[in-house]
């Protein structure tokens, strides 16, 4: 019987047409389906990238009419963000963008949100805040612009996908499906759930079904609108919406990590008794499916100050991966495998930023410096604000010096935000200093000669100056004098981001000049103005960041420094978790990262908006949700390790400062205890 069954299964698998399986992210599938199944004469969806959307909210929603200076708007956003610290046009745009996305993701009734009727409000008591009207006007102008240009952002793409599924416009696609499989379901939002249920309704009619996979303990994207309750309550919601019965299967075996790491993760996730009611009921502990060989206990490294910590951590990394190993008390020598490299190690942090808001080095920045003493490089392209990366400063400054000598056009744009102007001027100064250094190559033309040619619009050869030049062509020529953007992997990532800023706006019909400079009156000045708004302002204000798609392949010869969110789904033989290198004392401004007093922007937005959604208000308080999210965050961090897990921080953290990452629960019980005796300290 077993042989017959195996043969039948093998034959069934051989008959499968893998090419008929539609795979991808929901957004990529939606874009592909809407393109391939559009009516005759209709245009395919043109999707703008995230930074383009944020830039358009700045331009069309906030700068238009001077809304970014509106005191009602600023006061409302400050209340949502729990303060005015770091408030600037970019953060205003980010919050407005999040509200706009939640309108769609949570199916918000906008009229109720805008209503002047008295109501309970998360941030302003019993009456709607006057800033709500300004937010909605900004979103309206942003959406009107998208509609006028015939483009959509990602949340708009998903909304359109659902609408066309429900209208029957995509029947040919939907009726061809046999099954729906959804991964990472714990990070689903209400709009996406409606899409999955609509697809499930179709496949059920033809005898198929829907299977969702996820782990509520790894739900990290609440700040992007994810609603973990949809996964936790999936059986009930499926029954209520589709009258279908779901069968729950717990996948408890862990093939990634050693028994010591699995036991540590099990212990951590169960420390906080108040968190248990936020988990899927009946969930069993993880079981290690690996052998107990090389079962290294959890390690800890804590020092009196950041300099000592970075120095000793760099010595540890070098000893393990470049020298003869590191002696661990009671365990012997810890060393890499024969085929191992420093790329097998990752430092995971709450934030990978290398410099704090006061300009002081954080652990990622200090560690970069200390590792350089051993000839070890790090890979941390998200560790620095793009606008302040030296290579980007030089490149953008050189571009500005070429297209707009003496800042003539820049000075004529009255509503440029002051923060951007200051950055432009800094870039230009960096560029002029670099030109004076006369970098290689000097032949056949020096950098100074090249820039002068552009400024004078005078050709170097016999051909006349062209009527149009795309900014990407200028970038490629300037990179000739910036070697870091030719042969350094981080430099290449930064180059790709700048090029993406040029190409994205053009491809999405947002820029009327397609990222090009036209050299005829009056188009030249207008095209330069467009370049400022479409390319340089987003970079200068921080609206443009390194895209996660550029980080799919991590270098094997560098230490990887990642945020815990970036590391989700990844695994490394050795993981170092920063459990408290920032915390010298119990400062209130840092508590949201380790022991929250209340919720933050994300939780405030949930309470503010979900009362106008079919979801209704969350059952748990803002503070409880903030603690829940921190527990999930560090559970993900700890569970990325395959063989070695090392927690690092300052001695103050292992002695007195409340911190979820070091075993405190929300009731101020310290389960691991002073000195963290559950770790082997090195």
Beta strands, then each sheet from edge to edge (+ up, - down):
strand 1: 179-182
strand 2: 209-212
strand 3: 253-254
strand 4: 287-288
strand 5: 299-303
strand 6: 326-328
strand 7: 332-334
strand 8: 345-349
strand 9: 378-379
strand 10: 468-470
strand 11: 516-518
strand 12: 559-563
strand 13: 572-578
strand 14: 641-650
strand 15: 680-681
sheet 1: 1+ 2+
sheet 2: 3+ 4+
sheet 3: 9+ 12+ 8+ 13+ 14+ 5+ 15+
sheet 4: 6+ 7-
sheet 5: 10+ 11-
end
